[in-house]
Amino acid sequence: MTESVITEFTGNQRETVGRLYRYGTAGITVLDSHNVVQRLYRFDPSANTMTENDPKQPGKILRRFIFDNYGMLEETFSFGRPPRTFHYESGGRQIVMREGGDYGAVGKTFTFEGSGVTETAFGRDGNIERVYSFDPRNETITIRSGGWYGDIERKLIFERLDVSVFCEPEAFLQFLMFTEKSAREADAEVEEQVAKIRGQAPGRSRFAYNGPRQSSDGRVSAQPATKLRAQQGRSPSQGIPARNEDIIEFIPDGASAPTARGTPGACDRSNAIPFEERWQRGNEDDDKMKRGESSRIPLEERFRSVREEDRTLTAGRSASIPLDERFQNLENKKEELTKGRSTQISYEERKTGKRQQ
């Protein structure tokens, strides 16, 4: 039988190859974008199991997946990774994943629908986290995040293998295991993309000036700043570690025109000035303090305003109002209270709550 190939693309672009899967009767080999083996899976049809082996040591088993009529059990052989169980429900139209064993908490659910499988996170009533959309032409499986119309995370293109093979629950669990990505693999892909973005030639940064340079003697040089620094500075062989200046380019000091920084005396160091000159400067500035203009004002004139304001308080206008007039309004308001309408209701009507005819 000819080995089938599954090509995985990151996002919706077919130029960015994420991983490559070689699917055969003996097992599956997972390779990265550089054709380096990352994972190795072996089939054992007699025991109805699938094992994940170490690529460096093919005889070493990392995980074992046991299939039965009720689902699949994942056995892990590393500390800190609890086993997972996958149970079939609703006649095989739904798969429930539990973390920690048969009685663990429900982590995810996979529901088979007409054109794909929906992955629900955070229990049975959680939100749709991912959708596996099957192509009607049996050529691709598109993995979207958030729903049927979400962003495309990955797209898998099948060669010499039909997509309909993984529409069954057991085959879909097999597909789910060998296509999942660990946190370490996801971080490695991000670091690789960052390295591609930063991998620019020296002197080609779009944030720096890459034109001709002018030295201190007025000559114009077409060499980049990195070469000028190599000629003017020390080499790493002299004991000074070389700086990584491939990303951001700095203009050397010789490329800038000299500017005046003031008179020569302004740049003298303080320890070069003798003590006598310092003391003489201090004596010249040490004049007697002059009296201010306020000293010409006599004391009597200063405190005259205070003495004029020191007088007794006068009675306010409210004191001229007699007491009878003040409390007249209160006496007028003293009226006898009238009986309310509730006194007209009889006691029997109040007790029974029914109005008498």
Secondary structure as GFF3:
##gff-version 3
##sequence-region A 1 357
A	DSSP	beta_strand	4	10	.	.	.	ID=ss1
A	DSSP	beta_strand	17	23	.	.	.	ID=ss2
A	DSSP	beta_strand	27	32	.	.	.	ID=ss3
A	DSSP	beta_strand	37	44	.	.	.	ID=ss4
A	DSSP	beta_strand	49	53	.	.	.	ID=ss5
A	DSSP	beta_strand	61	68	.	.	.	ID=ss6
A	DSSP	beta_strand	71	76	.	.	.	ID=ss7
A	DSSP	beta_strand	84	89	.	.	.	ID=ss8
A	DSSP	beta_strand	94	99	.	.	.	ID=ss9
A	DSSP	beta_strand	105	112	.	.	.	ID=ss10
A	DSSP	beta_strand	116	121	.	.	.	ID=ss11
A	DSSP	beta_strand	128	134	.	.	.	ID=ss12
A	DSSP	beta_strand	140	145	.	.	.	ID=ss13
A	DSSP	beta_strand	151	159	.	.	.	ID=ss14
A	DSSP	three_ten_helix	163	167	.	.	.	ID=ss15
A	DSSP	alpha_helix	169	179	.	.	.	ID=ss16
A	DSSP	alpha_helix	183	198	.	.	.	ID=ss17
A	DSSP	beta_strand	213	214	.	.	.	ID=ss18
A	DSSP	beta_strand	220	221	.	.	.	ID=ss19
A	DSSP	alpha_helix	225	232	.	.	.	ID=ss20
A	DSSP	three_ten_helix	236	238	.	.	.	ID=ss21
A	DSSP	three_ten_helix	253	255	.	.	.	ID=ss22
A	DSSP	three_ten_helix	264	267	.	.	.	ID=ss23
A	DSSP	three_ten_helix	270	272	.	.	.	ID=ss24
A	DSSP	alpha_helix	275	285	.	.	.	ID=ss25
A	DSSP	three_ten_helix	293	296	.	.	.	ID=ss26
A	DSSP	alpha_helix	299	302	.	.	.	ID=ss27
A	DSSP	alpha_helix	304	308	.	.	.	ID=ss28
A	DSSP	three_ten_helix	317	320	.	.	.	ID=ss29
A	DSSP	alpha_helix	323	326	.	.	.	ID=ss30
A	DSSP	alpha_helix	328	333	.	.	.	ID=ss31
A	DSSP	three_ten_helix	341	344	.	.	.	ID=ss32
A	DSSP	alpha_helix	347	352	.	.	.	ID=ss33
###
